[in-house]
Amino acid sequence: MFRTDRKATDLDLDTDVVHVTYDDGEIVALDARDGRVLRRRHLTVAGVPVVASALTVAGPGRLLLGTTDGRLLVCSTADPAQRPPVQTGDREPGRL
């Protein structure tokens, strides 16, 4: 079980991982079976913090995030050491 005291802005399920976005810009990946935190990080674009207001799993290992400043981010959930960056509309890598 995963407990939080912050407002979640959206969530979606990718097979056995639940992705949750929060109003402070953090995104958390949880094991769907037991709620264990698999990874977490605050979202940034070109080093600037952003807040996701919408989240959709777009296939295995790929998320679409809508932000409060009107951006649409395409992000990979793969290990950063084993994946190429995903290009966003700002031509900066989108990473989780």
Phi, psi and omega in degrees: 000138178245126179247147179217154177244017180245163180277121174279137179266334178189166174204157176203160183250131176241091183058272182239018179235129174261126177257130182232132174252148183238160183288358175258006178095359180276146170237136184235135174253125183242146171291123184293338182281319187231359178080006180295138178286122178268321176196158178204147176193159175271137182283139174220152171232120183054037178082359181259128180298140175228157179244126178278130176252349178215146183216131176220132172285124184253022182131171181304122176075012182226131179239146169251129181235129170263137183250162181292342177263013173090012179270155170240117182253138173251118186234147173262143178260005180292161176303126183305329181287344186243015182219150173282156177294151175263129181281134176256179179298339179270005181064022174251145179299136172263123183225146175248000000 
